[in-house]
Amino acid sequence: MSPFHRALAAAVTALLLVTAAQAANPGNVTQGKQLYYAHGCYGCHGYNGETGARDLVATNSPLIATEAMFTAFLRMRADVAPDVPSTHMPNFGAEALSQAQVHDLYAFIQTFRLNAPAVKDVPTLRAIRESANRPYKP
């Protein structure tokens, strides 16, 4: 079996296990926040998940839509990383984050809310938009 197929089988198994465990352990937000900072997640995702290089809030990424997908993403990346080039995100296999820690981290991520104001509520952005919509006069 190829490394990719082994990783895919592991991800499917993780999905099934996480789905069953999710109901039993909703995760501890306080512990998740500590893990988020301890593992440096804020470096790319920002302190509130809506800033940084990889926005977690406004993307509607399927990778964080459910805890099962989140776990599969973390685990599969760790399993295929030696064989498949990936992003700059670190690998988080079971030896790096226990399943309880993944529950906690996911619980914290689910507290993130988009706080950005609408364009109409920011005077400078509103002025730029209005200016861009006016016909050009040389």
C-alpha positions as CSV (number, residue, x, y, z in Angstrom):
1,M,0.0,0.0,0.0
2,S,1.4,3.4,-0.9
3,P,2.1,6.1,1.7
4,F,-0.8,8.1,0.4
5,H,-3.3,5.2,0.7
6,R,-2.0,4.4,4.2
7,A,-2.5,8.1,5.2
8,L,-6.0,8.1,3.6
9,A,-7.0,5.0,5.5
10,A,-5.7,6.5,8.7
11,A,-7.7,9.7,8.0
12,V,-10.9,7.7,7.4
13,T,-10.3,5.8,10.7
14,A,-9.6,9.1,12.5
15,L,-12.8,10.5,11.1
16,L,-14.8,7.6,12.5
17,L,-13.1,7.7,15.8
18,V,-13.5,11.4,16.2
19,T,-17.1,11.4,15.3
20,A,-17.8,8.9,18.0
21,A,-15.6,10.7,20.5
22,Q,-17.0,14.2,19.7
23,A,-20.2,13.6,21.5
24,A,-18.4,12.3,24.6
25,N,-15.8,15.1,24.8
26,P,-16.9,18.5,23.5
27,G,-13.5,20.0,24.3
28,N,-12.2,22.5,26.8
29,V,-12.0,26.0,25.4
30,T,-9.5,27.2,28.0
31,Q,-7.1,24.3,27.4
32,G,-7.6,24.8,23.6
33,K,-6.6,28.5,23.9
34,Q,-3.4,27.5,25.8
35,L,-2.6,25.0,23.1
36,Y,-3.3,27.5,20.3
37,Y,-0.7,29.9,21.9
38,A,1.7,27.2,23.0
39,H,2.0,25.7,19.5
40,G,2.2,29.2,17.8
41,C,-1.0,28.9,15.8
42,Y,-1.5,32.6,16.2
43,G,1.7,33.2,14.1
44,C,-0.2,32.4,10.9
45,H,-3.9,32.5,12.0
46,G,-3.8,35.6,14.3
47,Y,-4.9,35.9,17.9
48,N,-8.6,35.7,17.0
49,G,-8.5,33.6,13.8
50,E,-9.3,36.5,11.5
51,T,-5.9,38.0,10.8
52,G,-2.5,36.7,9.8
53,A,-1.5,34.7,6.8
54,R,-4.3,32.1,7.0
55,D,-7.7,33.4,8.1
56,L,-9.7,30.8,9.9
57,V,-12.9,32.8,10.4
58,A,-14.0,34.2,7.0
59,T,-12.8,31.4,4.7
60,N,-15.5,28.8,5.5
61,S,-12.8,26.2,5.0
62,P,-14.2,22.7,5.0
63,L,-11.0,21.7,6.9
64,I,-12.5,23.3,10.1
65,A,-16.2,22.8,9.4
66,T,-16.3,19.8,11.7
67,E,-14.0,18.4,14.3
68,A,-13.7,15.2,12.3
69,M,-12.4,17.0,9.3
70,F,-10.1,19.2,11.4
71,T,-8.6,16.0,13.1
72,A,-8.3,14.2,9.7
73,F,-6.4,17.2,8.3
74,L,-4.0,17.4,11.2
75,R,-3.4,13.7,11.3
76,M,-3.2,13.1,7.5
77,R,-0.7,15.9,7.1
78,A,1.5,14.3,9.6
79,D,1.2,10.9,8.0
80,V,2.0,12.1,4.4
81,A,4.4,15.0,5.2
82,P,7.5,12.9,4.7
83,D,6.3,11.8,1.2
84,V,4.2,14.7,-0.1
85,P,5.3,18.3,-0.1
86,S,3.0,20.5,1.9
87,T,2.3,24.0,3.2
88,H,4.3,25.6,5.9
89,M,1.9,24.5,8.6
90,P,3.6,22.2,11.1
91,N,2.6,18.5,11.3
92,F,0.5,17.5,14.2
93,G,0.4,13.7,14.5
94,A,-0.9,11.8,17.5
95,E,2.5,12.1,19.2
96,A,2.4,15.9,18.9
97,L,-1.3,16.5,19.9
98,S,-3.3,13.9,21.8
99,Q,-6.9,13.4,20.7
100,A,-8.1,15.2,23.9
101,Q,-5.9,18.1,22.9
102,V,-7.3,18.2,19.4
103,H,-10.8,18.3,21.0
104,D,-9.7,21.3,23.1
105,L,-8.0,23.1,20.2
106,Y,-11.1,22.7,18.0
107,A,-13.3,23.9,20.8
108,F,-11.3,27.1,21.0
109,I,-11.2,27.6,17.2
110,Q,-15.0,27.4,17.2
111,T,-15.2,30.4,19.5
112,F,-13.7,32.7,16.8
113,R,-16.1,35.2,15.3
114,L,-15.6,37.7,12.5
115,N,-15.3,41.1,14.0
116,A,-14.4,43.1,10.9
117,P,-16.7,46.1,10.3
118,A,-18.6,46.4,7.0
119,V,-17.1,48.7,4.4
120,K,-19.9,51.1,4.8
121,D,-18.9,51.6,8.4
122,V,-15.3,52.6,7.6
123,P,-15.3,56.2,6.3
124,T,-12.0,55.9,4.4
125,L,-13.0,52.6,2.7
126,R,-16.4,54.0,1.8
127,A,-14.8,57.1,0.3
128,I,-12.4,54.9,-1.8
129,R,-15.3,52.8,-3.0
130,E,-17.4,55.9,-3.9
131,S,-14.4,57.4,-5.7
132,A,-13.8,54.2,-7.7
133,N,-17.5,54.2,-8.8
134,R,-17.4,57.8,-10.2
135,P,-16.8,58.2,-13.9
136,Y,-13.2,59.3,-14.8
137,K,-12.9,62.9,-15.8
138,P,-9.5,64.0,-17.2
